[in-house]
């Protein structure tokens, strides 16, 4: 029998069930709305990270600008639903479509780049987006940010931490299910081939450019949708949600949890959302401790948390 | 009309000189270790903060700069030894996160030591603007450009004329071959971090009277330095210098003629435009990948 841990790592359906069960019982252990709020933030981060992990972990491409897509989604909802009175669902879709088109337009030329050049290009896109959001204060409220209407659908208004917890939980399960299926599909195999060796993948007939572009667009759309919902949940968004540090935070979550592991991305997002909250006890030393933890984890566990822990368990080859 | 243009060019070259030093630092480290050191900006910050706070407490300026430079070099060597060297075989993105972790750590330490407020460093030789063909220039700009030029020449001589420099060049061309002829490549990596730290710290000290020093000053300067290095072609020293000057001048022109609010975006727009057509930067190798 494989251990429970390995089942979580390698079984598709079991892992999903465990995730669903954890999400279902977690509220019983959260004493008040403060903790529920952290859980919701972790959930939003996890949704983005699962998508980003498809790009980084499976397709082997770096993006240091994904917060830009998150920010566009958030501000699309804020601006369209607020200033222009669109129904929130339409605003969310419009944001997602715009981000998808933008990602598609830049994907082909950008994903031709390799390694650090790709990091530079995606970083540039993210920074440009955050500068635009900061500067166009007529639309976006500038550096102070803007308030966002509550999310209404069919006359219902999503309100309160409890409701949002279930919305985010359901979204996370859906996104994880989607990406697990994707990884086991022919496209997933193609992506892993691209990660292994792009040239080899091309030689055996994989249209590497198309697959890389597709997964880039998909991960950008995940980020945008998460951004839109986050904006409605938080009620207030600032350009900081789209800046370089947020992008770095997202990549760090993916790598910290374990690249090429969907559940690793979820674990990374949860741990690194909790960490700053836990580190507030260090007060002035908070940044120092955070930096030290990042360095130490990456130096001693370069594969990330979940894969390293899995390797410690009695070996059983993955099916 | 002309005076205005000249004014923008001069301020662009001043800040471009700092980008050039930072970009050169990125390239030196990249050549030795294939790591992009996102803590490069923190070296600039250390130089700026150390010289500003030390002179404020009575240390003579040259000594203050020297101490800041030495401190940054020590930090650089420690980062290389305890973080980067240990993760030698990790993936690109893992190494990027290690250096970002280092930069967060260093900013945290700096905030603890120096506090969050802006520190002022007096200009090295007064503040009387120099009139030049209708444009006016702060004397400190001359210090910045002059120091950067001197450092760049010194670096060029170091790499072409000294044994250590040549050993570092050899390592960048082929690490294994360099090791086979007896070059201690680990020390080359340490030396490259020390060298890039020194460049950053001196740059930070000379630019501090213009920009003020604060613990977050290194973030944008570092990112622009990275842009300069990529623009010139990663690992290409003269390219990084040219890249820095191009970014600085374009930024000043953009701020002057288009919109000062979008000043910080100019560098990134340029780099995206260039990478679309030249995926290896302006002067980078257009080599094919060996499979």
Interface residues (C-beta under 8 A of the other chain):
Chain A: X56 X62 X64 X109 X110 X112 X113 X114 X115 X116 X117 X119 X120 X121 X123 X124 X125 X127 X128 X131 X132 X135 X197 X199 X200 X244 X248 X251 X252 X255 X256 X259 X284 X285 X286 X287 X288 X289 X290 X291 X292 X293 X294 X295 X298 X299 X302
Chain B: X30 X36 X82 X83 X86 X87 X89 X90 X91 X92 X93 X94 X95 X96 X97 X98 X100 X101 X102 X103 X104 X105 X106 X107 X108 X109 X111 X112 X219 X223 X226 X227 X230 X234 X259 X261 X262 X264 X265 X268 X269 X271 X272 X275 X276 X279 X280 X281 X289 X291
